[in-house]
Amino acid sequence: MAGSPAVGNVRAKKETGRLYLDFMYQGVRCREFTSLPDTAANRRRVQALMEKIDREIALGKFNFRETFPGSPRADRFKVVENAPNTGIGTAKGQADHTPRFRAFAETWIDENRPAWRLSYEETVIGTLNQYLLPLVSG
């Protein structure tokens, strides 16, 4: 994914030479192992999967159980009930104290408004209203 930082990495386990995905999800470091040996072709395949996972996590659409159905870690992640079709979950036993995007954006604007010029404030609010808030509303 050109232009955006990678969240996860593809690595090879030294002892076996097999590839695995190493990424953070819901504040938990996840290492999911494959049976694929470390070759250029396999690395490209696993890297493509890692990029897909990165995109889905960023969009709040990643489903751990669907992606890694045989993983013992799959039960740790639970999709939040009553969440408005976002796919966002919380780890088992944790309360979800993360504010929704709209509430976070409003707080962020209020906290930063004193440091901004009026023209910049108008640009930020315009960007939120035109591009970002419609994504989370729809």
C-alpha angles and dihedrals in degrees: 000000000000118000098020128084118254114245096191135039137213112227139171121233107237096217097051105019089228122138124245138178118240116193146137120249124176090345093307124113108233127196113186115185127213129200090232119118117232103267129140092251094048092046089055091050094049092042089055089053091048091052090050090051091048091052093047093048090050091050093045091242101109115125110193095194093053093047097043106022095165096048118118086217093061093090091055093070119064127183111238113254115234093017110143099254095290101125089226113146142177130229114260111278096015125114116230105240095158111122119234116256097255093052092046092049092051092050091046092052092048092050095047100036095092091059096048131085115238093250091053092047089053090050093050094047091045092052092049093048097043103038116011109035094050088058093057095039096052 
